[in-house]
Amino acid sequence: MKKRILAAILGFCLIVGVLSMTGCDFVDRLLRELQNAVEEIENNTEATSDITSTDKPSANVGTLNYYVNSDGTTCTVSGKGTYNSKDLVIPETIDDYTVTAIKSRAFYWEEDFVSISIPKTVKTIGDNAFNQCTSVKTVTIADGVETIGEYAFRDCEELVSIVIPDSVTDLGENTFFSCGKLESVTISKNVRALRTNVFTSCTSLKNVTIPDTVTEIDVFAFSHCTALEEMKLPGRLQSIKGSAFLGCKSLKSLTIPSSVTEIGKRAFDECTSLSDIYFNGTMAQWNAFGLSKPTANTVVHCSDGNIR
């Protein structure tokens, strides 16, 4: 539209320019004013382009596929579309619709992306949304996302660290399964459970910040995290399910609060380096779990004595 207006003004300027040859002062002043107007429109058009490219992907990176949600005002990103940048930036709005979700499998097996940025408007990241995005090195999730679905980042093999913002209340099963280079994880303070296989086979994982809000660590949650050396479990934890730390061969020290009332079978099996378990409860409480020690040399340090 602006281009058509601009063309019309330029055409009119040409006519006025011809008339100015008559020497009319009025026509000369009118020509100068029209030229100023043209320059102002050009400047405004450039500013608008800058704003547009900041708020949403600019035209040269293509557009994402989406569909409008039932409320008529929001939308869900459903696929790559013609987007061609290696840095995936999910916009807050597309065609004036607020982006509130990323569909299940939206970017499944998209191997070209090296970074992913998810805005605060998004509430749900669907199951398998970024599964097999094997080149992704960085993921930025804004505070606003509430649910991260099952397998959402499975096999993101190049991902090194992740901060799960405090807005997240639900972290699905297998979310980071087999992210082999993942070294550091900070978990939302509003997550209550670490579900099945959530960090299974994250073989480089060394630093995990688990908030006190977590009350359950499900089966295989940290199984085969072979680089994990030390773990202090949160103070309100109640349940450690079976095989939760199976095969964590580098784990040397584990601190378990007295609030834990359940430890499942094989929870620490194949933890061949686990020399010390610090349990803040009593020896009687520990023995009630019916567990065999991970190794012959493991010492369980209880509040009223040690079990060797």
C-alpha positions in Angstrom: 0.0 0.0 0.0 2.8 2.4 0.9 4.5 1.7 -2.3 1.4 2.6 -4.3 1.0 5.9 -2.3 4.7 6.7 -2.9 4.4 6.1 -6.6 1.3 8.3 -6.8 3.1 11.1 -5.0 6.2 10.8 -7.2 4.0 10.9 -10.3 2.3 14.1 -9.0 5.7 15.6 -8.2 6.7 15.0 -11.8 3.7 16.9 -13.1 4.3 19.7 -10.7 7.9 19.8 -11.7 6.9 20.4 -15.3 4.5 23.2 -14.2 7.3 24.8 -12.2 9.0 25.7 -15.4 6.5 28.5 -15.7 8.2 30.2 -12.8 5.2 30.1 -10.5 6.5 30.5 -6.8 3.4 28.6 -5.5 4.3 25.6 -7.6 7.9 25.7 -6.4 6.9 25.7 -2.7 4.4 22.9 -3.4 7.1 20.8 -5.0 9.5 21.2 -2.1 6.7 20.2 0.4 5.9 17.1 -1.6 9.6 16.1 -1.8 9.8 16.4 2.0 6.7 14.3 2.4 8.2 11.6 0.2 11.4 11.6 2.3 9.4 11.3 5.5 7.4 8.3 4.1 10.7 6.6 3.1 12.1 7.0 6.6 8.9 5.7 8.3 8.9 2.7 6.0 12.5 1.8 7.0 11.6 2.1 10.7 8.6 -0.1 10.4 10.7 -2.8 8.6 13.2 -2.7 11.5 10.5 -3.2 14.1 8.9 -6.0 12.1 12.2 -7.9 11.8 12.7 -7.6 15.5 9.3 -8.8 16.5 9.0 -11.7 14.1 11.2 -13.5 11.5 12.0 -11.1 8.7 11.0 -12.0 5.1 14.4 -13.4 4.2 14.2 -16.3 6.6 10.8 -17.5 5.4 7.7 -18.2 7.5 6.6 -20.9 9.9 3.5 -23.0 9.5 0.8 -22.4 12.0 -2.9 -22.8 12.6 -5.4 -20.5 14.5 -6.7 -21.9 17.8 -10.4 -22.1 18.6 -10.4 -18.8 20.5 -9.7 -17.0 17.3 -6.9 -14.8 18.7 -4.1 -17.2 19.4 -2.2 -19.7 17.2 -0.1 -22.9 17.4 3.2 -23.2 15.4 2.9 -26.5 13.5 6.0 -26.8 11.4 9.0 -25.3 9.7 7.2 -24.1 6.6 9.6 -22.0 4.4 11.8 -21.0 7.4 15.4 -21.3 6.4 17.6 -19.9 9.2 19.7 -22.2 11.3 18.6 -20.1 14.3 15.0 -20.9 15.1 13.3 -17.9 16.7 9.7 -18.6 17.5 7.9 -15.2 17.3 5.4 -13.9 19.9 2.9 -13.2 17.2 2.3 -14.4 13.6 -0.1 -12.3 11.5 -1.4 -10.7 14.7 -2.2 -14.0 16.3 -0.4 -14.6 19.7 1.7 -17.8 19.6 0.7 -19.9 22.6 1.8 -23.4 21.7 4.2 -25.5 19.6 2.5 -28.5 18.2 3.6 -32.1 18.8 6.3 -33.1 16.3 6.4 -29.6 14.9 10.1 -29.7 14.3 10.7 -33.5 14.5 14.0 -34.5 12.9 14.9 -31.0 11.7 18.6 -31.3 11.7 19.6 -27.9 10.4 18.8 -25.8 13.5 21.7 -24.8 15.8 19.7 -22.7 18.3 16.1 -22.5 19.4 14.5 -19.5 21.1 11.0 -19.8 22.6 9.1 -16.7 23.7 7.1 -16.0 26.9 3.8 -16.2 25.1 4.2 -19.9 24.5 2.5 -22.0 27.2 2.9 -25.5 25.8 5.8 -27.3 24.0 4.2 -30.4 22.5 5.4 -34.0 22.6 8.4 -34.6 20.3 8.4 -31.0 19.3 12.2 -30.9 18.8 12.9 -34.6 19.0 16.0 -35.5 16.9 17.1 -31.9 16.3 20.6 -33.2 16.4 22.5 -30.0 15.6 20.9 -27.8 18.3 23.5 -26.4 20.7 21.5 -23.9 22.6 17.9 -23.7 23.7 16.4 -20.6 25.3 13.0 -21.0 27.0 11.4 -17.8 28.2 9.7 -17.6 31.6 6.1 -18.2 30.6 6.2 -21.7 29.2 4.2 -24.0 31.5 4.4 -27.5 30.0 7.2 -29.3 28.2 5.9 -32.5 26.6 7.3 -36.0 26.4 10.4 -36.5 24.2 10.4 -32.8 23.5 14.2 -32.5 23.2 15.1 -36.2 22.9 18.4 -36.8 21.0 19.4 -33.2 20.8 22.9 -34.5 20.7 24.8 -31.2 20.7 22.8 -29.5 23.5 25.2 -28.5 26.3 23.1 -26.8 28.9 19.5 -26.0 29.6 17.7 -23.7 32.1 14.1 -24.7 32.7 12.3 -21.5 33.8 10.2 -21.4 37.0 7.0 -21.0 35.0 7.3 -24.7 34.0 5.1 -26.9 36.2 5.1 -30.1 34.1 8.1 -31.8 32.6 7.2 -34.8 30.5 8.7 -38.3 30.4 11.9 -38.8 28.2 12.2 -35.0 27.7 16.0 -35.0 27.4 16.5 -38.7 26.8 19.9 -39.3 25.2 21.1 -35.7 25.0 24.7 -37.0 25.0 26.5 -33.6 25.4 24.2 -32.1 28.0 26.4 -31.1 31.0 24.3 -28.7 33.0 20.6 -28.5 33.9 18.7 -26.1 36.1 15.2 -27.3 36.9 12.1 -25.1 37.5 11.2 -24.5 41.2 7.6 -25.4 40.4 8.2 -28.9 39.0 7.0 -31.6 41.4 8.2 -34.8 39.7 11.1 -35.8 37.5 9.4 -38.3 35.3 10.4 -41.6 33.7 13.7 -41.4 31.6 13.7 -37.6 31.8 17.5 -37.5 31.7 18.3 -41.1 30.8 21.6 -41.6 28.9 22.7 -38.0 29.3 26.2 -39.3 29.4 27.9 -35.9 29.9 25.6 -34.6 32.7 27.6 -33.4 35.7 25.6 -30.5 37.2 22.0 -30.8 38.1 20.1 -28.3 40.2 17.0 -30.0 41.7 14.7 -27.6 43.6 13.1 -28.5 47.0 9.7 -28.7 45.3 10.5 -32.0 43.7 8.9 -34.8 45.7 9.3 -37.8 43.3 12.1 -39.1 41.1 10.6 -41.7 38.8 12.0 -44.9 37.3 15.1 -44.5 35.2 15.1 -40.7 35.6 18.9 -40.5 35.8 19.8 -43.9 34.6 23.1 -44.2 32.7 24.1 -40.7 33.4 27.7 -41.9 33.5 29.4 -38.6 34.1 27.4 -37.7 37.2 29.7 -37.8 40.2 27.8 -36.2 43.1 24.1 -35.6 43.8 22.3 -33.9 46.7 18.6 -34.7 46.6 16.1 -32.1 47.6 14.9 -31.7 51.2 11.2 -32.6 50.5 11.8 -35.6 48.3 9.5 -38.5 49.3 10.0 -41.2 46.6 12.9 -42.6 44.6 11.5 -45.1 42.1 13.2 -48.3 40.9 16.4 -47.9 38.7 16.3 -44.1 39.1 20.1 -44.0 39.2 20.8 -47.3 37.5 24.3 -47.4 35.8 25.6 -44.0 37.1 29.1 -45.5 37.1 30.9 -42.3 38.1 28.5 -41.4 41.0 30.6 -41.3 44.2 28.5 -39.6 46.7 24.7 -39.3 47.2 22.8 -37.3 49.9 19.2 -38.5 50.7 16.9 -36.5 53.0 15.0 -38.2 55.8 11.7 -37.2 54.1 12.2 -40.1 51.7 9.8 -43.0 52.5 10.3 -45.1 49.4 13.3 -46.3 47.5 12.5 -48.7 44.7 14.4 -51.8 43.7 17.7 -51.4 41.8 17.6 -47.6 42.4 21.4 -47.5 42.7 22.4 -50.7 40.9 25.5 -50.6 38.7 26.7 -47.4 40.5 30.1 -49.0 40.8 31.9 -45.9 42.2 29.3 -45.1 44.9 31.4 -45.1 48.1 29.2 -43.0 50.3 25.4 -42.6 50.8 24.4 -39.9 53.3 21.0 -40.7 54.6 19.6 -38.2 57.1 17.2 -40.8 58.6 18.0 -43.7 60.9 19.6 -47.1 60.2 16.2 -48.7 60.9 14.6 -46.5 58.3 17.3 -47.4 55.8 17.0 -51.1 56.4 13.3 -50.9 55.9 13.9 -50.1 52.3 15.3 -53.6 51.8 18.0 -52.5 49.5 21.3 -54.2 48.8 24.4 -52.0 48.8 25.5 -50.9 45.3 29.1 -52.2 46.1 30.8 -54.1 48.9 32.6 -50.9 49.8 29.6 -48.6 49.9 29.0 -47.0 53.4 25.6 -45.7 54.3 25.9 -42.9 56.7 22.8 -42.6 58.9 21.9 -40.2 61.6 22.5 -42.8 64.3 25.4 -44.8 62.8 26.9 -46.3 59.7 26.0 -49.3 57.7 29.0 -51.0 56.1 
